[in-house]
Amino acid sequence: MGVVRNYHIAMGMRKYFSGVMVLTSRNRRYLAQEPQDLEGLRVMEVPTFDYRTMSAMLGNRSVHYGEDAKKSGFVRFGIKLINTLPFNILVGEGGLLYIVCSFFKAVRLIKRHGVTHIYSCYRPYSDHMIAYCLKLRFPKVCWIAGYNDLPVDPLIRNYFFEGWQHLQNRGMMRKANLVVTVSEGLAKNLGRYHSNIHVMRTGFQASALEYSQKYFDKFTIGYTGSLYGNGGEPGLLLKVISDLLEEGVIERSSIQTIYCGKDAHSWASYMTAYGLSEIAIVHQMVPMKEAIEIQRSSHINLLLATSSEASSGILRGKLNEYLAARNPIVVLISGIRDPEFEKIIGSLGTGIVAYSNDPASYRSLKNYVVQLYGDFVAGNYAANRTEKAQLGTFEWGDLIEKFYKAIYNTTSY
């Protein structure tokens, strides 16, 4: 999803700049891709040698690794290592070869074309390192640093030496002119590194709303995403479904769940634990187009999230796709109350926010599912669709325009 976001930012900036040049890892040759229109972008590949390169050389073309693969102590150690400075510069995504080659290539481009702005985004950390070095070389160039995730996440803690990580990130970000991130929750955490932060949520193209609606024949709960070892899990919703089946409120022959993603095995285990295996359809990774069709055809789209005192408002990247599908969304949060999610879902009237360990959430979620299932049985389910007019603030055109204004108002010279 981070790649998709960066793609739309690059495409959107064509309207405001005379040219947009993109440096990207040569790893894209080896890993699974989703073809995109690149008209108007000058895309240049850079030599890369990192852990993904090595994995691809061994025949693994997967971009993602499932939670099951991360359970061994050796793998967990490796994950922490590649998320810790300075090891993430050496062996993390991109790697030292990518950083050095990108820096010298960018220096030539800046001199030759009079580049005025640099945009880099975490992940990977190597892109910020390249931009940081370029900012040192060209102090008058405006550096916009993007964050789709927290580099030092207090919830996941997939790094070593927390104090050292904060110190190094603060020192690097001091050189950025503007920080842009995906949510108010991330902005609050990033405030310890920088004072000039712009929140630009991940959006969708206006054309994404133009499609003919066709639902699955069975009442369908769809989940097209990851399961997170640090908390977000579907147990409350699965218990609601299991109880409604046991009570006879929902006919077993009329309901199904569909999962697609890197954690198919973990999802199947959840379904077994709640006695729902026979209504479960489980897929591995599928093309984005197919995942979006599942979202558009499902009666409920499930979104998992986590929230804590140290880390809230962490909007999952799937939210924009779910909003574009215009079907009811069940946001299931592990942790404390999350005002940002409640504000978005409540203002749009597009679903419900529930909390995994809250008895009141169990009751409200159960009532909500019963209502939606009743509409499905009655044949008037389309009445639950979100109105297009309500979603305008999530269209890329509007988001990019506000982002450009933030860039324009940022002093860089």
Secondary structure, DSSP 8 states (H G I E B T S, - for coil): -HHHHHHHHHHHGGGTSS-EEEEEEGGGGTS-------TTEEEEEE---SHHHHHHHTT---S---GGGG-SHHHHHHHHHTTSTTHHHHTSSSHHHHHHHHHHHHHHHHHHHT--EEEEEESSHHHHHHHHHHHHH-TTSEEEEEESS-SS-TTT--SS-HHHHHHHHHHHHTT-SEEEES-HHHHHHHTTT-S-EEE----B-GGGG-S-----SSEEEEE-S---TTS---HHHHHHHHHHHHHTSS-GGGEEEEEESTTHHHHHHHHHHTT-GGGEEEE----HHHHHHHHHH-SEEEEEEEE-SSS-----TTHHHHHHHTS-EEEEEEES--HHHHHHHHHHT-EEEEETT-HHHHHHHHHHHHHHHHHHHHT-GGGGS--GGGGGGGBHHHHHHHHHHHHHTS---
